[in-house]
Amino acid sequence: MKNRENWVKLNFFYYIGKSKKHQIFRAKKWNKSLEKILKKPIFNEKYEIQGKVKDIFGPINSPFISIKILPNIEFNPHDKFFAKIH
């Protein structure tokens, strides 16, 4: 069984759209501790890797999050996502 202490549910995003290489989300709620997801892989509800957080940018209280999706992944921006932090 997965150790849930290290997993963060990324339910604070809403989908903005797709750029050339990334999916862009915006945080509804944010706190500084969530910066730990930067450069971390993201997973779906089945804990299958989907991509990784490439960048966090914009306003401090409601930043944008850029996620690079792995090739050959059928990406649904409305899925629930998780990141594993240490």
N, C-alpha and C positions, 0 to 999 in steps of 0.2 A: 504494500500500500504506500502511496505517496505521502511524504511528510508535508502536511498542509501548512506548517508554520512558515515555510519559505515561499509559499505561493501567494501572489497578490491578484485578486480579481480586478480586471481592468474595466469595471462597469461605469466608470466616470467619463467615458468618451461619447461623443456623438460624431457621426461621420460627416466630413466636409466634402470629400471627393478624391479623385485620383489625379496625381501629377504624372509626369512622364514615367517615373520609376517607382513612385511610392504612393501609399494610401495615406491620406491626411485626416486626422481626427482632431477634435478640440476637447479639452478637459472641461467638464462642468464643475467639478470640485477638485481642488488641488492642494497638496501640502508639500513642503520641501522634501520630506522623506521619500516621496514618489520619484524623485530624481534618480533613485537607484535603478529604475527600469531602463535607463539610457544604455544602449548597446546590448541589451539583454534580448534573448529570444522570446517570442510570444507563442502561446499554445492555445488550441481550441479547448472545448469542454472535454474532449477525449484525450487531452494532453498530447495531441499531435502538433508538432512544431509547424507554425504557419509562416514565420518570418522573424524579423528583429526590429527593435526600436532603433531607428537611425538618428533621430534628432528630436529634441524638445526645444521649442522656440516660441517667441512672442511674449505676450503679457505674463507677468509673474503669477498672477492669481488665476489665470485661465489660459494656459499655453496651448499651442498646437503640438501635436505629436505626429511625427512622420514614421511610418512603418514600411519597411521594404519586405515585400512578400516573396517567398521562395518560388523559383520557377516551377511550373506544372502543378501549382496549388490552386484549387478552385476556392477563391476567396469570397466569403460572404461578410461584408462589413457589419452586418447586424448580428453575427454570432457573438457569443460570450468569449472573452479572451482572458488569458492569465499570463503572468510573468513570474519567473522564479528568481527571487533575490536572496542574497546570502546575508 
